[in-house]
Amino acid sequence: MTSLPKISAPATRALNARGVFTLEQAEQLSDAELLALHGFGDKGLRILKAAIADRNQANTALPGDDGQ
């Protein structure tokens, strides 16, 4: 599990109040659901999406790295 990225305290509280404590949990929510949370705005969404993209890129295998 990946911790939430550094976002504003109100955005973190909004996610935590929704039961979201990890990046994987946050990824399950739509943009509309996230933006509907009181204290969570466009900047928090950009930071969260960047963290998800970074995590996904880090988890992608390198070409030719298929174990053969």
N, CA, C and O of each residue as an XYZ file, in Angstrom:
272
protein
N       0.836     -1.180      0.000
C       0.000      0.000      0.000
C       0.882      1.245      0.000
O       1.923      1.289      0.656
N       0.453      2.235     -0.735
C       1.197      3.477     -0.877
C       0.500      4.586     -0.098
O      -0.711      4.767     -0.218
N       1.258      5.321      0.691
C       0.700      6.431      1.460
C       0.190      7.513      0.525
O       0.636      7.631     -0.616
N      -0.745      8.293      1.024
C      -1.232      9.439      0.262
C      -0.096     10.435      0.082
O       0.772     10.550      0.947
N      -0.095     11.156     -1.033
C       0.944     12.173     -1.235
C       0.712     13.363     -0.311
O      -0.339     13.481      0.319
N       1.708     14.240     -0.239
C       1.585     15.463      0.559
C       0.590     16.397     -0.125
O       0.902     17.020     -1.140
N      -0.601     16.482      0.442
C      -1.616     17.425     -0.026
C      -2.043     18.247      1.171
O      -1.584     17.999      2.286
N      -2.898     19.205      0.965
C      -3.294     20.091      2.058
C      -3.964     19.312      3.188
O      -4.530     18.239      2.976
N      -3.885     19.873      4.381
C      -4.516     19.242      5.543
C      -6.019     19.072      5.340
O      -6.544     18.007      5.665
N      -6.743     20.078      4.814
C      -8.177     19.872      4.592
C      -8.467     18.739      3.600
O      -9.417     17.978      3.787
N      -7.652     18.628      2.552
C      -7.845     17.560      1.573
C      -7.570     16.203      2.207
O      -8.307     15.246      1.968
N      -6.522     16.112      3.007
C      -6.206     14.858      3.698
C      -7.332     14.483      4.656
O      -7.740     13.323      4.712
N      -7.833     15.459      5.408
C      -8.946     15.191      6.333
C     -10.190     14.726      5.578
O     -10.897     13.827      6.034
N     -10.454     15.335      4.430
C     -11.615     14.947      3.631
C     -11.492     13.497      3.169
O     -12.456     12.735      3.239
N     -10.311     13.123      2.699
C     -10.089     11.737      2.273
C     -10.218     10.783      3.453
O     -10.883      9.751      3.352
N      -9.588     11.122      4.561
C      -9.639     10.259      5.744
C     -11.063     10.091      6.250
O     -11.445      8.999      6.671
N     -11.854     11.161      6.212
C     -13.249     11.079      6.655
C     -14.053     10.138      5.762
O     -15.043      9.554      6.203
N     -13.632      9.992      4.525
C     -14.280      9.083      3.567
C     -13.728      7.662      3.701
O     -14.182      6.753      3.006
N     -12.748      7.466      4.594
C     -12.153      6.152      4.786
C     -11.007      5.869      3.843
O     -10.628      4.713      3.654
N     -10.450      6.910      3.250
C      -9.355      6.772      2.287
C      -8.052      7.152      2.972
O      -7.868      8.290      3.403
N      -7.146      6.172      3.067
C      -5.873      6.385      3.748
C      -4.669      6.034      2.873
O      -3.529      6.318      3.241
N      -4.920      5.417      1.719
C      -3.832      5.020      0.825
C      -4.107      5.501     -0.595
O      -5.241      5.822     -0.950
N      -3.063      5.544     -1.387
C      -3.184      5.941     -2.784
C      -4.089      4.970     -3.541
O      -4.865      5.382     -4.403
N      -3.988      3.701     -3.220
C      -4.807      2.697     -3.893
C      -6.292      2.921     -3.610
O      -7.125      2.758     -4.501
N      -6.622      3.292     -2.380
C      -8.017      3.577     -2.043
C      -8.496      4.825     -2.777
O      -9.615      4.851     -3.287
N      -7.668      5.846     -2.833
C      -8.033      7.090     -3.513
C      -8.252      6.849     -5.001
O      -9.112      7.479     -5.616
N      -7.489      5.952     -5.568
C      -7.577      5.659     -6.998
C      -8.938      5.069     -7.373
O      -9.350      5.152     -8.530
N      -9.631      4.481     -6.412
C     -10.939      3.876     -6.666
C     -12.049      4.915     -6.803
O     -13.137      4.593     -7.282
N     -11.790      6.157     -6.389
C     -12.789      7.217     -6.463
C     -12.661      7.978     -7.780
O     -11.557      8.186     -8.284
N     -13.791      8.385     -8.324
C     -13.768      9.184     -9.555
C     -13.349     10.613     -9.233
O     -13.362     11.034     -8.076
N     -12.980     11.343    -10.268
C     -12.637     12.753    -10.078
C     -13.806     13.497     -9.446
O     -13.612     14.311     -8.543
N     -15.013     13.221     -9.916
C     -16.204     13.897     -9.392
C     -16.402     13.590     -7.912
O     -16.750     14.477     -7.133
N     -16.177     12.327     -7.523
C     -16.315     11.961     -6.106
C     -15.279     12.689     -5.255
O     -15.589     13.174     -4.167
N     -14.057     12.760     -5.752
C     -13.004     13.450     -5.009
C     -13.317     14.935     -4.872
O     -13.207     15.502     -3.785
N     -13.705     15.556     -5.967
C     -13.975     16.994     -5.946
C     -15.221     17.338     -5.135
O     -15.384     18.483     -4.712
N     -16.094     16.370     -4.916
C     -17.294     16.601     -4.109
C     -16.978     16.618     -2.613
O     -17.798     17.067     -1.812
N     -15.791     16.132     -2.234
C     -15.411     16.118     -0.822
C     -15.117     17.536     -0.358
O     -14.372     18.266     -1.012
N     -15.696     17.922      0.759
C     -15.457     19.259      1.311
C     -13.990     19.379      1.716
O     -13.508     18.607      2.545
N     -13.287     20.335      1.138
C     -11.872     20.536      1.443
C     -10.943     19.965      0.391
O      -9.730     20.163      0.458
N     -11.503     19.253     -0.587
C     -10.684     18.659     -1.645
C     -10.957     19.411     -2.940
O     -12.098     19.462     -3.399
N      -9.914     19.996     -3.536
C     -10.103     20.805     -4.737
C      -9.228     20.376     -5.895
O      -8.637     19.296     -5.897
N      -9.164     21.261     -6.885
C      -8.415     20.974     -8.113
C      -6.936     20.689     -7.857
O      -6.360     19.790     -8.469
N      -6.328     21.447     -6.960
C      -4.901     21.248     -6.687
C      -4.661     19.874     -6.066
O      -3.724     19.177     -6.454
N      -5.488     19.484     -5.117
C      -5.364     18.161     -4.512
C      -5.535     17.063     -5.542
O      -4.833     16.053     -5.507
N      -6.475     17.264     -6.464
C      -6.709     16.281     -7.519
C      -5.481     16.154     -8.418
O      -5.082     15.043     -8.766
N      -4.879     17.283     -8.797
C      -3.666     17.244     -9.636
C      -2.532     16.503     -8.928
O      -1.848     15.680     -9.538
N      -2.336     16.791     -7.656
C      -1.266     16.140     -6.893
C      -1.528     14.644     -6.788
O      -0.618     13.834     -6.963
N      -2.779     14.280     -6.500
C      -3.146     12.874     -6.358
C      -2.947     12.123     -7.671
O      -2.386     11.027     -7.679
N      -3.399     12.700     -8.777
C      -3.249     12.045    -10.081
C      -1.776     11.907    -10.470
O      -1.386     10.902    -11.065
N      -0.960     12.901    -10.142
C       0.475     12.817    -10.429
C       1.111     11.692     -9.621
O       1.962     10.965    -10.134
N       0.709     11.542     -8.369
C       1.253     10.475     -7.524
C       0.839      9.104     -8.053
O       1.634      8.164     -8.034
N      -0.399      8.989     -8.524
C      -0.870      7.724     -9.098
C      -0.079      7.406    -10.366
O       0.345      6.268    -10.564
N       0.120      8.401    -11.217
C       0.881      8.196    -12.455
C       2.319      7.788    -12.149
O       2.860      6.886    -12.789
N       2.939      8.447    -11.173
C       4.310      8.101    -10.782
C       4.383      6.670    -10.272
O       5.298      5.925    -10.624
N       3.421      6.290     -9.444
C       3.403      4.938     -8.902
C       3.209      3.917    -10.012
O       3.879      2.885    -10.029
N       2.300      4.194    -10.938
C       2.053      3.271    -12.046
C       3.279      3.142    -12.943
O       3.590      2.049    -13.417
N       3.969      4.243    -13.175
C       5.176      4.210    -13.999
C       6.270      3.395    -13.308
O       6.988      2.638    -13.961
N       6.394      3.546    -12.009
C       7.411      2.809    -11.258
C       7.115      1.316    -11.243
O       8.030      0.497    -11.153
N       5.826      0.962    -11.332
C       5.430     -0.446    -11.284
C       5.418     -1.111    -12.652
O       5.199     -2.318    -12.749
N       5.650     -0.342    -13.708
C       5.653     -0.884    -15.060
C       7.003     -1.543    -15.331
O       8.057     -0.954    -15.093
N       6.949     -2.759    -15.824
C       8.190     -3.479    -16.137
C       8.885     -2.823    -17.322
O       8.233     -2.287    -18.219
N      10.183     -2.871    -17.317
C      10.963     -2.351    -18.431
C      10.791     -3.258    -19.638
O      10.649     -4.469    -19.474
N      10.800     -2.700    -20.854
C      10.696     -3.541    -22.051
C      11.788     -4.608    -22.048
O      12.952     -4.325    -21.766
N      11.393     -5.831    -22.366
C      12.348     -6.927    -22.392
C      12.600     -7.549    -21.036
O      13.363     -8.509    -20.929
N      11.974     -7.019    -19.998
C      12.161     -7.544    -18.641
C      11.005     -8.478    -18.301
O      10.221     -8.221    -17.387
N      10.921     -9.573    -19.064
C       9.824    -10.508    -18.859
C      10.297    -11.795    -18.188
O       9.577    -12.793    -18.178
N      11.474    -11.773    -17.644
C      11.988    -12.919    -16.905
C      12.539    -14.027    -17.766
O      12.890    -15.084    -17.242
N      12.628    -13.829    -19.071
C      13.133    -14.888    -19.939
C      14.577    -14.680    -20.266
O      15.168    -15.481    -20.990
